[in-house]
Amino acid sequence: MEGELTIRKAVPEDIPSIRKVAQTSWNKTYKGLIPLDVQNKFIKRAYSDESMSNRINFSIFLVAELKGNIVGFANFFRENSQAELGAIYILPENQGLGIGTKLFNMGLKELPNVTELIVHVERGNESAYTFYIAKGFQFSKEFEEEFFGHTLKTKQLSMKIQQSEIV
């Protein structure tokens, strides 16, 4: 896989491929956790052309290309010395290859002077929770939030960042 994988900033032409990764990943990840109609409403809004253009232009939006095809992405939002990892998704058939780690590490490099990174994980999404704990996140709190008419039980994780540790 090394040499065939490229991590780069997203461009508007990537939007259809990003949307496909989001839809496929969401359907597999949240099956049994979030009703399909709720997932579809969210994907339609969050991955619309307008929303994606804004995210590409005003946040850190990275894509993972494997053999010329987008197989994953990560989206980071910065606010002063704190940042949020809003999304990291990999196509199911490409999970477990280290792509998520490469996206995560590249995102950290794009966040100079950030001292804390937070991420939200739906309770029951154990693979994501395990991934983030392995990266150094710690559980902060759990809360409920309304999400397109569905109540989510969300875990917030946070990670202190020492810039000297970023490789």
Residue frames as qw, qx, qy, qz and C-alpha x, y, z in Angstrom:
[[0.000, 0.886, 0.463, 0.000, 0.00, 0.00, 0.00],
 [0.338, -0.716, 0.101, 0.603, 2.90, 2.38, 0.72],
 [0.202, -0.214, 0.552, 0.780, 3.53, 4.52, -2.31],
 [0.042, -0.419, -0.769, -0.481, 0.01, 3.88, -3.57],
 [0.256, -0.774, -0.553, 0.170, -1.58, 5.96, -0.78],
 [0.244, 0.335, -0.006, 0.910, -1.67, 9.73, -0.94],
 [0.201, -0.724, -0.547, 0.369, -3.02, 12.04, 1.77],
 [0.237, 0.196, 0.204, 0.929, -3.83, 15.51, 0.45],
 [0.224, 0.327, 0.340, -0.853, -6.12, 18.46, 0.93],
 [0.415, 0.524, 0.744, 0.015, -9.52, 18.02, -0.67],
 [0.022, 0.151, -0.325, -0.933, -10.52, 20.00, -3.76],
 [0.581, 0.240, 0.184, -0.756, -14.06, 20.68, -5.06],
 [0.613, 0.292, -0.609, -0.410, -13.72, 17.93, -7.68],
 [0.182, 0.129, -0.939, 0.261, -13.46, 15.40, -4.82],
 [0.473, -0.084, 0.347, -0.805, -16.96, 16.11, -3.49],
 [0.837, 0.049, -0.279, -0.468, -18.80, 13.23, -5.25],
 [0.669, 0.169, -0.694, 0.205, -16.19, 10.72, -4.04],
 [0.006, -0.201, 0.626, -0.753, -16.24, 12.14, -0.51],
 [0.651, -0.076, 0.096, -0.750, -20.04, 11.87, -0.48],
 [0.835, 0.095, -0.500, -0.208, -19.79, 8.20, -1.55],
 [0.430, 0.176, -0.739, 0.488, -17.30, 7.44, 1.24],
 [0.267, -0.160, 0.444, -0.840, -19.55, 9.22, 3.76],
 [0.772, -0.027, -0.120, -0.624, -22.72, 7.38, 2.67],
 [0.794, 0.125, -0.595, -0.004, -21.08, 3.94, 2.57],
 [0.324, 0.198, -0.692, 0.614, -19.24, 4.42, 5.87],
 [0.397, -0.174, 0.325, -0.841, -22.23, 5.88, 7.69],
 [0.822, -0.036, -0.276, -0.497, -24.52, 3.07, 6.56],
 [0.759, 0.064, -0.620, 0.188, -22.10, 0.43, 7.87],
 [0.230, 0.223, -0.577, 0.751, -20.90, 2.26, 11.00],
 [0.313, -0.074, 0.375, -0.870, -24.29, 3.37, 12.28],
 [0.600, -0.148, -0.660, -0.427, -26.43, 0.39, 11.28],
 [0.619, -0.417, -0.653, 0.131, -28.49, -0.37, 14.38],
 [0.365, -0.314, -0.355, 0.801, -27.37, 2.87, 16.09],
 [0.184, 0.419, 0.016, -0.889, -28.97, 5.58, 13.93],
 [0.644, 0.489, 0.560, -0.178, -32.06, 4.91, 11.76],
 [0.537, 0.171, 0.528, 0.635, -31.31, 4.87, 8.02],
 [0.159, 0.835, 0.410, 0.330, -33.70, 7.73, 7.24],
 [0.357, -0.911, 0.026, 0.207, -31.91, 9.90, 9.84],
 [0.620, -0.292, 0.434, 0.584, -28.53, 8.97, 8.34],
 [0.440, 0.468, 0.542, 0.541, -29.76, 9.90, 4.86],
 [0.040, -0.960, -0.257, -0.102, -31.09, 13.28, 6.02],
 [0.483, -0.764, 0.210, 0.372, -27.76, 14.07, 7.65],
 [0.605, -0.048, 0.525, 0.597, -25.68, 12.96, 4.64],
 [0.323, 0.723, 0.480, 0.378, -27.87, 15.00, 2.29],
 [0.137, -0.986, -0.076, -0.046, -27.30, 18.16, 4.34],
 [0.549, -0.712, 0.314, 0.306, -23.73, 17.72, 5.59],
 [0.532, -0.172, 0.624, 0.546, -22.35, 16.50, 2.27],
 [0.464, 0.817, 0.336, -0.066, -24.29, 18.78, -0.09],
 [0.620, 0.480, 0.074, 0.616, -22.21, 20.65, -2.66],
 [0.082, -0.857, 0.040, -0.507, -22.64, 23.91, -0.74],
 [0.726, -0.666, 0.155, -0.068, -21.74, 22.42, 2.65],
 [0.899, -0.040, 0.162, 0.406, -18.76, 20.56, 1.22],
 [0.447, 0.674, 0.021, 0.588, -17.46, 23.66, -0.59],
 [0.323, -0.857, 0.144, -0.376, -17.55, 25.55, 2.71],
 [0.856, -0.468, 0.204, 0.079, -15.79, 22.74, 4.56],
 [0.821, 0.254, 0.117, 0.498, -13.09, 22.41, 1.89],
 [0.289, 0.724, -0.001, 0.627, -12.50, 26.18, 1.88],
 [0.265, -0.741, 0.202, -0.583, -12.81, 27.00, 5.59],
 [0.793, -0.491, 0.332, -0.141, -11.62, 23.93, 7.49],
 [0.052, -0.511, 0.835, 0.196, -8.93, 21.31, 7.18],
 [0.884, 0.216, 0.223, -0.350, -10.39, 18.66, 4.90],
 [0.084, -0.523, 0.810, 0.252, -8.06, 15.84, 3.91],
 [0.915, 0.210, -0.044, -0.342, -8.67, 12.91, 1.58],
 [0.501, -0.381, 0.759, 0.169, -6.91, 9.56, 1.32],
 [0.709, 0.522, -0.262, -0.394, -6.37, 8.37, -2.23],
 [0.614, -0.272, 0.733, 0.105, -5.45, 4.74, -2.84],
 [0.431, 0.123, 0.747, 0.491, -4.47, 3.87, -6.40],
 [0.008, -0.142, -0.381, -0.914, -6.13, 7.08, -7.59],
 [0.419, -0.552, -0.596, -0.405, -9.46, 6.49, -5.78],
 [0.232, -0.476, 0.388, -0.754, -10.64, 8.36, -2.68],
 [0.610, -0.192, -0.769, 0.007, -11.10, 5.76, 0.05],
 [0.484, -0.585, -0.521, 0.390, -11.31, 8.00, 3.12],
 [0.124, 0.693, 0.022, 0.710, -11.29, 11.50, 4.54],
 [0.447, -0.466, -0.517, 0.562, -10.83, 13.51, 7.71],
 [0.024, 0.759, 0.226, 0.611, -12.21, 16.93, 8.59],
 [0.485, -0.333, -0.444, 0.676, -10.76, 19.16, 11.32],
 [0.047, -0.874, -0.258, -0.410, -12.18, 22.46, 12.58],
 [0.522, -0.010, -0.372, 0.768, -9.95, 24.90, 14.43],
 [0.224, -0.889, -0.221, -0.333, -10.96, 27.54, 16.96],
 [0.220, -0.871, 0.382, -0.218, -8.00, 29.32, 18.53],
 [0.027, -0.527, 0.841, -0.119, -5.92, 26.80, 20.49],
 [0.586, 0.065, 0.758, -0.278, -8.62, 24.11, 20.38],
 [0.375, 0.245, -0.628, -0.636, -9.66, 22.01, 17.39],
 [0.755, 0.066, 0.502, -0.416, -12.30, 19.41, 16.71],
 [0.035, -0.133, 0.899, 0.416, -11.97, 16.32, 14.59],
 [0.586, 0.188, 0.130, -0.778, -15.40, 16.48, 13.00],
 [0.929, 0.251, 0.084, -0.260, -15.15, 13.37, 10.85],
 [0.014, -0.521, 0.820, 0.238, -12.83, 10.59, 9.86],
 [0.857, 0.204, 0.340, -0.328, -14.26, 7.90, 7.62],
 [0.034, -0.415, 0.830, 0.370, -12.69, 5.13, 5.59],
 [0.750, 0.110, -0.404, -0.511, -14.50, 2.84, 3.16],
 [0.853, -0.351, 0.297, -0.248, -15.21, -0.44, 5.01],
 [0.959, 0.228, -0.003, 0.168, -13.05, -2.53, 2.64],
 [0.495, 0.608, -0.295, 0.546, -10.07, -0.22, 3.31],
 [0.514, -0.758, 0.206, -0.344, -10.33, -0.11, 7.10],
 [0.888, -0.387, 0.224, 0.106, -7.54, -1.63, 9.16],
 [0.788, 0.414, 0.049, 0.453, -4.80, -0.60, 6.70],
 [0.503, -0.363, -0.127, 0.774, -3.54, 2.40, 8.69],
 [0.185, 0.541, 0.383, 0.726, -5.29, 4.97, 6.48],
 [0.375, -0.851, -0.326, -0.169, -7.18, 6.50, 9.41],
 [0.659, -0.560, -0.015, 0.502, -3.93, 6.90, 11.34],
 [0.479, 0.113, 0.297, 0.819, -2.26, 8.60, 8.36],
 [0.052, -0.724, -0.398, -0.561, -5.21, 11.01, 7.97],
 [0.550, -0.795, -0.241, 0.090, -5.18, 11.73, 11.71],
 [0.655, -0.370, 0.084, 0.653, -1.42, 12.40, 11.79],
 [0.325, 0.344, 0.344, 0.811, -1.55, 14.67, 8.74],
 [0.235, -0.817, -0.390, -0.354, -4.43, 16.58, 10.33],
 [0.611, -0.693, -0.133, 0.359, -2.37, 17.17, 13.47],
 [0.552, -0.071, 0.221, 0.801, 0.43, 18.60, 11.33],
 [0.090, 0.552, 0.422, 0.713, -2.08, 21.05, 9.84],
 [0.436, -0.817, -0.332, -0.183, -2.99, 22.38, 13.32],
 [0.491, 0.238, -0.393, 0.740, 0.00, 24.39, 14.55],
 [0.054, -0.254, 0.382, -0.887, -0.37, 25.91, 18.01],
 [0.730, -0.353, -0.293, -0.507, -3.40, 23.78, 18.88],
 [0.064, -0.411, 0.782, -0.465, -3.16, 22.46, 22.43],
 [0.469, 0.098, 0.780, -0.402, -6.36, 20.39, 22.61],
 [0.348, 0.058, -0.688, -0.634, -8.26, 18.27, 20.13],
 [0.532, 0.075, 0.639, -0.550, -11.77, 16.99, 20.78],
 [0.301, 0.023, -0.798, -0.522, -13.88, 14.40, 18.98],
 [0.644, -0.028, 0.365, -0.672, -17.44, 13.17, 19.44],
 [0.199, 0.116, -0.949, -0.214, -18.31, 9.49, 19.12],
 [0.719, -0.232, -0.204, -0.623, -21.77, 7.94, 19.12],
 [0.506, -0.331, 0.728, -0.324, -22.17, 5.52, 22.03],
 [0.873, 0.215, 0.411, -0.152, -22.03, 2.05, 20.51],
 [0.652, 0.720, -0.227, 0.068, -19.46, 2.97, 17.84],
 [0.797, -0.536, 0.214, 0.177, -16.80, 0.87, 19.53],
 [0.791, 0.256, 0.164, 0.530, -14.34, 0.78, 16.61],
 [0.192, 0.798, -0.006, 0.571, -14.11, 4.59, 16.56],
 [0.561, -0.798, 0.116, -0.190, -13.92, 4.79, 20.36],
 [0.897, -0.252, 0.192, 0.309, -11.08, 2.24, 20.42],
 [0.619, 0.522, 0.110, 0.576, -9.26, 4.07, 17.59],
 [0.026, -0.859, 0.059, -0.509, -9.36, 7.40, 19.42],
 [0.726, -0.667, 0.165, -0.032, -8.33, 5.97, 22.79],
 [0.883, 0.010, 0.173, 0.436, -5.35, 4.32, 21.06],
 [0.430, 0.653, 0.064, 0.620, -4.39, 7.76, 19.65],
 [0.347, 0.022, -0.440, 0.828, -4.25, 9.27, 23.15],
 [0.364, -0.471, -0.179, -0.783, -7.76, 10.67, 23.62],
 [0.081, -0.109, -0.840, 0.525, -9.44, 10.42, 27.00],
 [0.179, -0.639, -0.716, -0.218, -13.13, 10.28, 27.81],
 [0.030, 0.209, -0.199, 0.957, -14.44, 13.72, 28.85],
 [0.422, 0.166, 0.490, -0.745, -18.21, 13.40, 29.12],
 [0.073, 0.294, 0.889, 0.344, -21.33, 11.82, 27.68],
 [0.278, 0.332, 0.257, -0.864, -24.43, 13.73, 26.67],
 [0.430, 0.500, 0.747, 0.084, -27.62, 13.41, 24.66],
 [0.070, 0.391, -0.203, -0.895, -28.31, 15.54, 21.61],
 [0.645, 0.547, 0.419, -0.332, -31.18, 15.84, 19.16],
 [0.176, -0.358, 0.686, 0.609, -30.14, 14.76, 15.67],
 [0.350, 0.046, -0.606, -0.713, -32.74, 15.05, 12.89],
 [0.747, -0.254, -0.116, -0.603, -35.49, 13.85, 15.26],
 [0.891, -0.081, -0.429, 0.127, -33.35, 11.06, 16.76],
 [0.458, -0.844, 0.255, -0.116, -31.69, 11.24, 20.18],
 [0.709, 0.419, -0.484, 0.296, -27.98, 10.50, 20.06],
 [0.722, -0.677, 0.078, 0.119, -25.99, 9.43, 23.06],
 [0.570, 0.722, -0.231, 0.317, -22.63, 11.03, 22.38],
 [0.761, -0.481, -0.031, 0.433, -19.26, 10.60, 24.06],
 [0.242, 0.938, -0.206, 0.138, -16.85, 13.50, 23.97],
 [0.872, -0.187, 0.002, 0.452, -13.17, 12.62, 24.01],
 [0.105, 0.980, -0.167, 0.026, -10.31, 15.07, 24.31],
 [0.877, 0.035, -0.021, 0.480, -6.59, 14.97, 23.78],
 [0.221, -0.902, 0.164, 0.333, -3.91, 17.39, 24.93],
 [0.797, 0.521, 0.038, 0.304, -1.41, 18.10, 22.17],
 [0.449, -0.698, 0.272, 0.486, 2.24, 18.87, 22.66],
 [0.559, 0.782, -0.156, -0.225, 3.48, 20.32, 19.37],
 [0.038, -0.660, 0.746, 0.079, 6.87, 18.73, 19.93],
 [0.576, -0.051, 0.806, -0.125, 5.21, 15.27, 19.84],
 [0.719, 0.587, 0.172, -0.331, 3.72, 15.67, 16.35],
 [0.484, -0.305, 0.682, 0.456, 5.59, 13.56, 13.82]]
